[in-house]
Every structure is written in structure tokens, then in C-alpha cells.
Amino acid sequence: LKLPSKMSESSQAQAVYIASVVGTYWVVSISMVYLNKILMSNEGISIPAPLFVTWYQCVFTVLICWVAGLCGQRAQKNAATSPQYSAVMTNENGESVPSNPPKP
């Protein structure tokens, strides 16, 4: 993903993060629509209890959100205690170069 060079690294990281969240939401949302269609209309595996399916999906969503919250808290703790990494400068060929080149 190539972002405009005028954006700072933190802005680029935030843009990538937001794009990944939106993309994940889209994939999950569309898959739930198709799953509901299969469960409610397919005669071979049809479940005649739409209220149960809806309730089950809500409970499962709450569990996923709870687990995701725990993962986020753990990631924040690890980020606070781990060493911070600095950006690596690259030249036109993609080779890494020192961020503070020696002065001649």
C-alpha cells in the first residue's frame, strides 16, 4: 500500500489501521448476510428458528468483542514495556541506509 509521501509515518500507520478495520468489518458483515441467507432459505440445512439464529449471532459477537478487547489491552501493555523501534531509511533501490549519515 503506497500512501502519499506528505503524510507522516504515524498518519500512514493510522490510515492503514483504519483501512484494515473497515475491510475486516466489510468481510465479516457480507459473510454474515450470506450465512443468514443459507440458514434461512436452504431447504437442506434450513433452521426454522430465526430468533435463535439472531440471538446466537449476538452472543457470539459479544464474545468476539470481549476477546478482541482483551487482545487490545494485552497489546497495549506489551507496547508500553517493549523497546520502541525507529524507522529505517531506504534509498531509491529499496536498500536500507543510515538514518543519520556521517558528515564528510
NORWOQUI-V309804 format. One record per backbone hydrogen bond with DSSP energy under -1.0 kcal/mol. CO is the residue of the C=O (numbers start at 0). NH is the residue of the N-H. If there is no record, write none. Layout:
CO,NH
CO,NH
This chain:
3,6
7,11
8,12
9,13
10,14
11,15
12,16
13,17
14,18
15,19
16,20
17,21
18,22
19,23
20,24
21,25
22,26
23,27
24,28
25,29
26,30
27,31
28,32
29,33
30,34
31,35
32,36
33,37
34,38
35,39
36,40
37,41
38,46
48,52
49,53
50,54
51,55
52,56
53,57
54,58
55,59
56,60
57,61
58,62
59,63
60,64
61,65
62,66
63,67
64,68
65,69
66,70
67,71
68,72
69,73
70,74
71,75
72,76
73,77
74,78
75,79
76,80
77,81
88,96
90,93
94,90
